[in-house]
Amino acid sequence: MIDACVHHHWAQQSELMDYMSRGWQEYLRQPESLPGDLDPIAILPWFPYSRPDGDKLPDSVSDGRPAGSSYELVQQQLLDRGVEAAVLNYDEGMRTPATPNTHLARELARASNDWTVDRWLSRDERLHGLVLVPNQVTQDAVGEITRIGDHPQMVGILMSANGLGKPFGHPAYHPIYAAAAERGLPVVIHAGGDAILETLTHPTAGGLPTSYAEYYVFNSMPLVTHFLSLVAQGVFEKFPDLKVLFSGGGVTWLTAILWRFDAEYMPYRRETPWVKKTPSEYVRDNIRLCTYPLVGAAAPERLVRLLRAFPGIEDVLVYGSGYPNWDTDFPHDVAAQLPAEWADRVFSENARGFFRWGGALSPAVAGPSAAVGEMDEIELASAE
Amino acid sequence: MYDGPIIDVDVHHRWHSEDDLISYLEPEWRDVVERPRSAVALEAPVALFHHTTGSNKRPDTFPDTGGPPGSSYEQMRDQYLNAFPVERVVLSFDIGTSGGVANPYLASALCRAANDWCLDRWIDQHKDPRLYTGLLVPTQLPEDGAREIRRLGDHPRIVEALVVSNALGRPFGHPVYHPIYEAANEFELPIAVHGGGDQWSTNTHFTAGGMPNSRFEFHTSSPMSAMLHIASFITHGVFEKFPKLKLVMIEIGTTWIPWLLWNLDKSVDLLRRESPWVKRLPSEYFFDHIRLSSQPLELSPDKRQLVELLESAGPVDEVIVFASDYPHWDTDDPSYVARRLPESWQRKVLYENCLHTLRWPSDALRLDELSPAAASVT
């Protein structure tokens, strides 16, 4: 069994800061780096919504350490229950690309990736990482992928916070996808990154929610925008081998928008002539959906009925637990909601085919099939 | 095939030229917009993304007599009302409807003028018994919205309070908008929210996660903000405050219903902590109070897939009300919608659900009471 979505975190900020340069340690007032006893500067941007009853599984917090910060606890509560491979997605660290100081963001991403390798990946070969990229400066993101993307336990890159405040198909982000595709690394887009105050994006369309419940109900909404954007802006024509996993938003949003998207493809193809297939076809070829959080109806058969409306959905779903969030889906929770004949694919095969396992490889990268951004000339019917 | 009566909840009518609208403005405002004429915009621009054919209207709906689509009653009558067994249509103005105009007092005045223009130039002038209308509600100053409802809310041909522009950039359940709902409730008028009102200079983000880069993306994502508005009506307890109030959501499609309802129901415990006035399952409020227009009916590869998906959410055949969206480019004609739906849904969707939702006058004519020449009354 492969778990595509586990959130790991540092016990305290200083644990991460140990991996930063001396200069940044002083800037952030790492204890003992400066005379006096000023408190360290908080490194991460503010996330405005929190759940009244706590955001984490109660038993994932021990000895006052934050959830997801203890390898032993992750091992005991998750890995040793039959997990063959787990992909670490960061927790609050996902906010890094929203850090307003772009130079600090670059240093934080570098330190976070080194901390992940040193404190987690080196301890257990079942653990795998995603390269956290500071996506607000594209060349910094590319630099980080180049620096650490070949590590044998790095299996993808993580687009979490929305550093430029643009949908993720925007051409400004394309060099990041080029660097990932070159190494065979897939992209994980995790929900939540558009709610951070510093990103200048909104987590919902139509105004800001006023309660955590409204935020939570719609935390998949930005994934819709990113999905539409990746397809319409030709990312999968430019990088035909690139694969994207949408994580943290569940599974019910895709069919909510897909047929409308397919139907709009023909009327609007003059505007984006580089889009060569219907969006449904790109879903089959390039896109995967993480099951977490698997929000279905009270009766599981209704969820399956919805999912079957997209034939072949069992090849698109990838299991993720979301551990240690409060709505963690353990394997038995997910298995109980899906048909037994889907289990091999959802719990293992789809993830096996999606991530880049085993370190650097030189895949035969297919060249672009469309000149994305260029407007084709159209042949006008001659007026005879 | 369904050949019963049809009620259409969304037909767009429009003034022939802005001068028509200006002639209904109160004199002091007429003064402002006329001197000099070009200095004051009456509608916020809608062409944020260009339509690839140059217009968002069906090419065949441009009137032979000139003017924009929807501005000619005769064209609408010949092309649509007489072409199908239409019993009632609800006129819903054209897009852009004035709430986003920067001057909030002018925005309110424009809505008042639009309502007077509609009653005078469409309802009274043509006396077509099939024509009903929404009351365009100014939203930027909600007290003005309430006043407008109290000014005209008794009119027998007004069947809903039409809320379009999200002029305050808050989800429509937000308490700031409640004076509008209070007034509509007094007159037993349902609220109709027409999609698209989060654009048009309101400074509301109409997508989550950033501004899209093409009309292809923008037009596909238009249900998103409407979903938040529905959730907001529920979480802010609008239906507890006004237990008889109904809400019709227009031009946003339907396939997102399971996504919305399951997520809301899962969060019911949270809602009870943060919004203790929410007393019931969100999906119960939805099925009791909310109706959705069919257009644009999502085009699944096989028509059974659409029904399968919708049925997974519950009794949605009670929820969907037919809309053509005439004369927009993606108009759904009634026979097409009927063909896509199971036979047992057709009468409900094309007729009954809307019949039981809007505030129809007691002397509304039924299809068999309409004279065949109803159309040529003028």
Interface residues (C-beta under 8 A of the other chain):
Chain A: R51 P52 D53 N162 G165 K166 P167 F168 G169 H170 D194 T201 H202 P203 T204 A205 G206 G207 L208 P209 T210 S211 Y212 A213 E214 Y216 V217 F218 S220 M221 P222 L223 V224 T225 H226 L228 S229 A232 Q233 G250 T252 W253 T255 A256 I257 W259 R260 F261 D262 A263 E264 Y265 P267 Y268 R270 E271 T272 V275 S280 V295 G296 A297 A298 R302 L303 R305 L306 R308 A309 F310
Chain B: F49 H50 T52 N166 G169 R170 P171 F172 H174 D198 T204 H205 F206 T207 A208 G209 G210 M211 P212 N213 S214 R215 F216 E217 H219 T220 S221 P223 M224 S225 A226 M227 L228 H229 A231 S232 T235 H236 G253 T255 W256 P258 W259 L260 W262 N263 L264 D265 K266 S267 L270 L271 R273 E274 S275 P296 E298 L299 S300 P301 Q305 L306 E308 L309 E311 S312 A313 W329 D330
